Amino acid sequence: MKKRTGYTVDSIFVLVLFAVFAVTVLFVLMSGAGVYKDTQSVMTERYQERTALSYITAKVNHYDSKDKIYVTEIDGAQALAIDELMGGTDYTTYIYCYEGSIMEIMVEKGQEFELKDGLDIIEAKSLEFDVSENLIKITCVGENGTTAFATLHVESQLGGDEA
């Protein structure tokens, strides 16, 4: 009896083709996982700065009116101050960076406080406010050293009211 070799060649060709397909799929999956990991790493690095800027931007937009928002200095730290009237009493909210965290504190206007008394918002190396006419440029450096900034137009007359 004579064996048919045609089926054997066809079977080997199909198996080799399947193996090439499997290796290609594996390569594409590994490449995709690497891209996902890199993207996730960048997003995690930028999270702190973006979150801090979004928080401050929302605060400024909410409270923006004439003579309510200004940049000041408290115990050597630059702070964004937001004045508001609640229940007949004037309050000031300060947003600043202290010991690796962006902090916020609300006190009765003119009341003294210590920077450590604020509430931690998010970790960051630094937070700076540059004022030019009715613009505030906010620069935030995250704990891993990446920098993000936002520029806001405000109705307030920006000045240096002292706390």
N, C-alpha and C positions, 0 to 999 in steps of 0.2 A: 504494500500500500504506500501510496505517495502522499506526503503531508502537504497541506496547502500553506504556503508561506505568505500569501497575500493578506490573510487575516492577522497574522502576527505583525507585519509591517504596519498595517492600519491601526492595530491596537497600540503599538509603541508610539506611533505618530500622535494619536489622541492623548495618550498619557503624557507625552512630552509637551504637547500644546496645553494641556490642563496644568502641568507643573509651571510652565511659563506664565500662564494666567494667574495662578496662585501666588507666585513670587511677585508679580506686578501689583496685585491687590495688596499684598503685605507691605510692599514698598510705599504705595500711596497712603495706606493707613498710618505707617510710621512717620511719613512726612507731615501728614495732617496733624498728628499728635504733637509733633515738634512745633509746628506753627501755632497750635492752640496754646501750648505751654508758654511760648514766647509772648503771645498776645495777652494771656492771663497775667504774666509777670509784669508787663508794662502797665496794664490796667490797675493792678494792685499798687504799683509804685506811685501812680498818679492819683489814686483815690483820695489821699489825705488833702492834697492841695486843692483838688476840684471841689471836695466837700466843704472845705473851709471857705473857699471863694463863693460858692453857692450860698452858704449860710449867711455870710456877710452881705452879699448882694441882696438877698431877700430882706434882710433887716433894713438896709439902707432904702430900698424901694418902698418898704412898708411905712417907714417913719419920715420919708423925705418931705420936708416942708421948710419954709423960710426960717432960718436961724435955729434949726433943730439938730443939725449934724455938723460936727467939726472934728478936727484932729488935734490932740493935745498930748502932753507928756506927763506921766505919773511915775515918780521915783525912777526916772531914767528910762522908762519904757514908753514907747510911742503907743498911743491908744486912739481908737475911733470912739468918739463920744456921741451919744444920741439922747437928746433931751425929750421928755414927754411929761404931760400933765395928767395925773390920775387922781381922782377923788379930791381935787383941790390942792394937791401937793405936787411939787415939781420933783421929778426923778431923772437921773442920768444913768444910762447903760453904757458901760465901757467894754470894748473888745480889744484885747491886747495879747501879746505872747509873753509867757513867763515860764521859765525852767522847762522848756521843751513842749509846752502845750499852749494852744490858743485858749484863752480864758475869757469869760464874760461875767460881769457883775453889775447889778442894778442897785443903786444907792440913792438916798434922798440927796437932791442937788446940794453940793457944798459939803456933804459929809465926808470925812476922811476914812480911808480904808487901806488895807495892805494888799499888795498884788496877789499874795498867796490865798486871799479870801475868795477869789473868783471861782467860778464853776468851770471845770475842764470841758472843752468842746471837742477838740481833737488834737492829736499830737502833731507838732511841727517844730522845725528849728527856728524859724523866724517869721515875722509878719511885719511888713512895712507899709506905710501909707504916704504917698507923694501927692501933694495938693498943688493944683494949678488952676486958678480961677474957679470955675464950678465943676472941676473934674477931680476925682480921687482915683489914683492908680494904686491898686492893692497888689502887693507882691508877697507871695507865700512860698517858703522853702520847706518842703517836707522833711521828715526825719532821715530819709535816704539821700537828701541833697538835691532832688529835682525841684525846679522852680516853675510856678505858674503865676499868671497875673491877670487882672481884670481892670478895666477902666470904666468908671461910672460917672455919669453926669448927674449932678444933684442941684436941687433948687436952693438949698441952704447956702447962706453966705459962709463960705469956709474960712475959718480963722483959727486962732490959737487961744481959745478960752481956757483959762487955767482952773484946774480942779482944786 
